Amino acid sequence: MGKQKDPSVQGLNNLGYNVIRIPRPEIKPLTLLGKNTETGMLTEFGTLDEYWKTDAKPPKWGFPVPAASVNGKKTDSLDLGFGLNILKGVLEVFGASSPSLDLSHTKATGVQFMYTGVTMVSVSQEVLGDYLESGTLKVSNPSTQLYITSPDAELYILTDLLRATSITVSATDAGGNGVKLDLPQINGVVGGNVSVKPSDAMESGVTFASDAANPAPACFGFKALALKWVPTVGAAAGVGSWSFGHAGNISFGVVAGQSGSDASAGPVVFDTGAESCLLDI
């Protein structure tokens, strides 16, 4: 188990967003994150409509809008191994046939990212509140008992999602100087439907983009609300009300080695603070 400071977390936190550590192609509206305070573990365990019985249709993501506050923002330099692991996740989303890059032949010790083509999709808090005004909770579900009704649980719901169709990468050496990347070599390694070209915005940078004909956006940041379930005294089981709160800084990512359908089975979620925990599994 390793522990290191992750500047990319703080960068998005400063803009009001939390971090998806391993970018993913698809995250559903109303995604739930549950924390058991006894163990400290947070887990993505489904969507709200799977645990809420009502005739109302669940809210959907709104139309994508440009995320001006994030588009074109650079991260600080990240440790090379950690940064290339993030890049691998993005390239997998974009459709690369070989998403792993080896820069060991260079003097690179770190990488810096800049997400471009960034848009945001969101679920209106007002619409979400209307959806929760009527209905009952599926109290017999074991996940409900563990993550929603337990006095030792904390519950969060994703309401905003940042997505990018391209990412620019530059490498730095131990002194913080730029390291030139071999564009033809990288282009030959990545393959698939990913375009690779020199960056116009970062010196010596390389921009990777998903197939323009069928772009697959990489989801890399989010906002969330804390949800609190309050059962109605004297009412039948499952009857109660919801309240919203501030979620604080949280982040989540798929366990290393999982991909495709396996990736949605149980992503691990990490708390973030002055230093972010990074698990080597």
N, C-alpha and C positions, 0 to 999 in steps of 0.2 A: 504494500500500500504506500503510495507516494502522496506528497502534499506540496503544492506549489501555488504561487499567486498567479491568477489568470487575468491579465489586463483586459481581455475581451469581455469578461463579465462586468467589470466596473464600467467599461465604456458604454455598454448598453444600459446598465443600471442608471447612469447619469442622464440618459435620454428617456428614462421612465419605463424601460423594457427589461424583461428577464431573458435568460439565455436557454436555447435548446442546444445542448452541447454537441450532439451529433445530428446535424440537419436532416430533416425527414421530408419526403415528398408530400405526405398527406397527414394532416391532423384534423380531426373532426370538430365541428362546433360543439360546444358544451362539454368538451373533454374534462374529466374530473381527475384531480390529483389528491390523493389521500395520505395523511400522515398519522401514524400511531405514535403518540408522544412517549410511550413506554420504550419503544425501540429506536425512535428517531428516524425511521425509514419512511420515505415518501414514494408513492407508486402511482402510476397512471393506471386506473382500473376500469375505465369505461366512459360512457357519456351520460349526462344527467337524465335524458329521456328513457334510458334503460332501467332507471330506478324510480321513475315518477309516473304514476298512473293518472292520465288525464286525456280528455278527448281533443284538447288543443294540439295543434301541430307545433313541434319544437322549432325554435328559431334557427335560421340558416345564416351562414356568413353573408355579409353584404357584398356589394360590388367592390373590386379592388380599387384602391385610391393610392396615388403616389405618397410614399413616406419620405417627405422632404427632409425631416430632421435626421434621418438615418442614411439616406441615399448618398453614397460617396464618402461616408465617414470611414476613417482608417482606425484599425486597432493598433495598440502598441505591438512591439515585436514579441512574438510568442516562442517558447522553446520549440526547437525544430521538430522533435518527435511528436509533441502534442499538436503543433500546428499542422503537420502533415496528416495526422489522424483526422483532424477536422476537415481538411481539404479532401481526404479520401471519401468522407461521408457526403460532401457536396457533389463530388464527381460521380459517385454512385447514383445520386438523385438525378443528375444531368444525363445519365446514360452512358458513362464511360465504360468501355469494355475491359480496361485495365486501370482502375482508379489510383493505384499506389504509385507514388513517385519516390525515387531514391536519389537524394542529393548528397550522399556520403562522399562522392568524388569531388565535391566542391568545398569551399571554405565556409559554407553556410552553417550557422549555429541557431538561427532564428528565422521566422517568417512573419510577414505582416499582411493582413487582409484588408480588402476594401470591397464591400458588397455594393453591387450596382444593379440597376433595373429593379429597385426595391419597391414593393407595394405592400399595403396593409389591408387585411380584411378583418372585419369585426362583427360582433354580435351586440346589438344595442342593449344597454343595461335596462332601459325602460321596457323593451320588448321581452327581455329575459324576466323582468319582474312580473309582467302581465302573464307570462307562461306559468309562473310559480304561484299565481294567486289562487288557482283552484287545482284540485287533484289530491291524491294521497300517495304516501311513500310505500314502496314495496319493502315492508319491514322484515319479511321472512328471508330475504336474500342475505347470505352470509357476508357479502361485501358491504351491504347496507349496515349491518350490525358492527362491522369492523371499522369502516371509514366514515360513516355518517352519524349513526345514533350513539356510538360509544362515547362516554365522557372523556376518554383518553385519545380521541381522534381530532384531527384538524382536516378541513376540507377546502379545496380550492377549485375554481372553474376558469378555464381559459376563455377570454372574451375578445382578445385582439391577437393577430398573428402577423408577423413580418415574413415576407417571402421575397426571394431574389432569383433572377434568371441568369445572373452572371456573377462571377467573383474574380477579383484581381489579386494576384499574389506577388509579393516581392520578397527576396531573401536578403539577409544581413549576416555579416561575420561577427566575430566576438567583439570587434571594436565599433559595431553599429554601422559599418560601411556596406553599401549595396553590393550584392553578388550577382553577376550577370548569369542568367539562366539560358540554357541552350534550347531555344524555341523549336528547332526541327526535331531534336531528340525527344523533347517532351511531347510534341505532336505525334510522333511515331509510337510512343509508349501508351498514351491515353486512349487513342482510338475511339471507336463507337461513334455516337452522334454529337460529341462535344467539339465545339470549335475552339481553337487555341490561336491567340494573336497577341502581338505586343500591346502593352497598355499605353493609352494616351494620357493617363492621369498619374501613374506611378513610375518613376524612373527605374528602368530595368525590370519593370513589372510585366507579368503575363496574365492575360485575361482569359478565363475559361467561361464558356457560355453554353447553355443547353440548346438543343436543336431548335432553330427559329421556326421550323414548320410545326413542331410539336413541343413547345417549351414546357419543361417540368420544373416548376419553382421549388427551390430549396427553402424550407421553413426553418428559420434560425433564431427567431425572437418572439416574445409574446408578452401580453399583459394578462393578469388574472385577478379575480375577486376571491376573497375568503367567504365561504358560505357557512352559515350556522343554522342548524335545524333545531327548532324549538317545538316540542310536542305540545298539543293542546291538553291542558289538565282536564281529566274526566271524559275525554273524547275517545273514540275507537283508535286502535293502534294504526299508525300511519297518518293520522290527521294532525296537522300542526302548521307552522309557518316558517318561512326562511328570512334570514337577515343577511345583508351584505357587509363586508368589512375589507380592510386593506390587506393584501396578500403578503406584502413585504418582498424581499429578494429571494427568489427560488429559481432553480434551474433543473432541467432534466435531460437525459440522453439515453440512448439504447445501449445495453451492455455490449462491450466489444465482442465482435464475432457474430452478432445477430444481424440479419438483413431480411428484406422482403417481408413475407407474412410473419416470420418469426419475430421481427422487430416490434410488432404491435402487441406481442403477447405480454410483455411486462417490463417496460422501460424503468430504469432506476432513476430516482430523482434525488438531487443533492441540494442541501441548504447551502447558501452562499453568505459570506461575510467578508471580513478584511482579507482573509485568505480562503480560497475555494479548494475543497477536497477533490482530488483526482484519484480514482481507484484504478490500480493496475490489476486487471483480472486475468 
